[in-house]
Amino acid sequence: MSLAPTLSLDQATKRTWPVLILGAGPAGALAAHEIARRGVSVLLVDRSAFPRTKVCGCCLNGVALAVLAAVGLESLTTHLHAIPLHEVLLHAGRHTAQIRLPSGVALSREALDTALIQAAIHAGAEFLPGTHAIPKGVMGSETLRQIKLRQESYSGEVSTSILLDATGLTSAGSMGWPGSRVGAGTILDKDESYCPLGQIHLHCGKGGYVGIVRLEDGRLDVACAFEVQAMRLAHGPANLARRILMECGVKVPDGLAHARWRGTLPLTRVAREIAGHRLFVLGDAAGYVEPFTGEGIAWALTSALAVASLACQPWSPKLAHRWRQRQRFLRRGQIFCQGVAWLLRYPVCSKAMTLVLSRWPKLAEPIVRSLNHSRLSLSPEVIVR
Ligand SMILES: Cc1cc2nc3c(=O)[nH]c(=O)nc-3n(C[C@H](O)[C@H](O)[C@H](O)COP(=O)(O)OP(=O)(O)OC[C@H]3O[C@@H](n4cnc5c(N)ncnc54)[C@H](O)[C@@H]3O)c2cc1C
């Protein structure tokens, strides 16, 4: 059953909102939760109806779990029967490295995103799904921003003091990095013989990589990053995924060829602006790198937590400056992810790395530990309550 709006578009257009958030993924939904908790009226708008699927590896790392705990939502993943993750199996060529994970869970995006929106509504946020938003800029007085909202049969304009752009990779304010890989993914029905609970399988091959994890309801989530040219030559994502799995010498899961695949825009992106007049950009909309180390949801949640205190203050240009500084601090972690993604573009590197880690898996432990550690993300430089 889909999550109902808490007000109509007509009602939304009759008010001037202190804060309006575009995009109800993890970044937008958690920001709405945090802003509503501070007693500020906030409207959360998304073009999709929820629950909805999304191309994603569906793995929350230790940082994502720490952010949820920091905002009092620590029981959310348990209630949704998220699967605790205990290891990553990295496959390249005929080598497999088995790396232990200190924390993390697998949880479908249908369940996670819907639960975060419900938590925001419970905290007092208003929610308008199935509504496409088009930012229109600043109004004459410069005290408000105006946004056009469009539904199937109706459209209108809303005004807000502060706008949060959390529209993900499709944000109008971001552009793809030349040569970047694109995302592709599907969800397969239960195949009990494949991918035991609690394991992430990452397969690297020519033209990209394929990640597979079992979700809380037994289905298999398949999430890939592919070179555009390789996908074209293979005649689509299903064929390229099958080829990479065979290169790694692993079984191809049933139903892969006939599944419904979804794609994304180029994954590595830069935002034209992180902040502007009465505008904060957060989550993937603020820039993104290829998702190999699985940190996107953690970055989205951390940026939501970090933006909330700024979005609740009376507007001053200093706030935009402070948001740029916080984002710079937050984005330090992305440099490592970008490095790994570039290294794995070369099959010889991914095979060498997998071979080394298959013999000495402990070498990966410091890196895995730091990716799952929340000290940086929840530090005072980022979170000022
Ligand atoms: C192949 C792949 C694998 C990944 N694996 C992982 C992983 O295992 N772990 C991890 O942590 N991260 C992973 N990620 C990254 C993760 O999916 C993202 O970083 C995360 O979803 C970002 O959240 P967000 O809220 O910023 O954006 P999104 O989740 O993309 O949400 C944006 C929302 O904005 C809405 N929207 C867009 N435009 C408009 C508009 N004009 N009007 C209204 N609404 C709009 C969309 O409908 C959407 O609901 C992966 C990504 C890819 C592509």
The ligand as an ORCA input file, in Angstrom:
! r2SCAN-3c Opt
* xyz 0 1
  C      24.808      0.841     -8.307
  C      24.721      1.562     -6.992
  C      24.979      0.888     -5.810
  C      24.933      1.559     -4.595
  N      25.134      0.856     -3.452
  C      25.117      1.475     -2.268
  C      25.270      0.742     -1.056
  O      25.350     -0.480     -1.037
  N      25.298      1.439      0.112
  C      25.175      2.792      0.138
  O      25.247      3.375      1.222
  N      24.955      3.511     -0.980
  C      24.927      2.883     -2.176
  N      24.670      3.587     -3.315
  C      24.460      5.040     -3.227
  C      23.067      5.408     -2.696
  O      22.079      4.785     -3.467
  C      22.900      6.928     -2.757
  O      24.073      7.568     -2.318
  C      21.723      7.403     -1.898
  O      20.510      6.918     -2.411
  C      21.674      8.930     -1.879
  O      20.529      9.371     -1.213
  P      19.853     10.771     -1.589
  O      18.753     10.941     -0.613
  O      20.869     11.814     -1.729
  O      19.258     10.571     -3.069
  P      18.197      9.521     -3.599
  O      18.116      8.331     -2.749
  O      18.511      9.340     -5.043
  O      16.800     10.299     -3.480
  C      16.488     11.363     -4.325
  C      14.965     11.490     -4.390
  O      14.661     12.691     -5.110
  C      13.512     12.463     -5.900
  N      13.531     13.451     -6.987
  C      14.459     13.593     -7.965
  N      14.150     14.650     -8.747
  C      13.004     15.187     -8.260
  C      12.182     16.295     -8.644
  N      12.497     17.086     -9.664
  N      11.069     16.540     -7.925
  C      10.731     15.766     -6.855
  N      11.478     14.694     -6.462
  C      12.601     14.418     -7.131
  C      13.677     11.022     -6.381
  O      12.423     10.459     -6.730
  C      14.293     10.357     -5.150
  O      13.323      9.746     -4.317
  C      24.652      2.939     -4.552
  C      24.365      3.626     -5.732
  C      24.387      2.952     -6.934
  C      24.029      3.688     -8.190
*
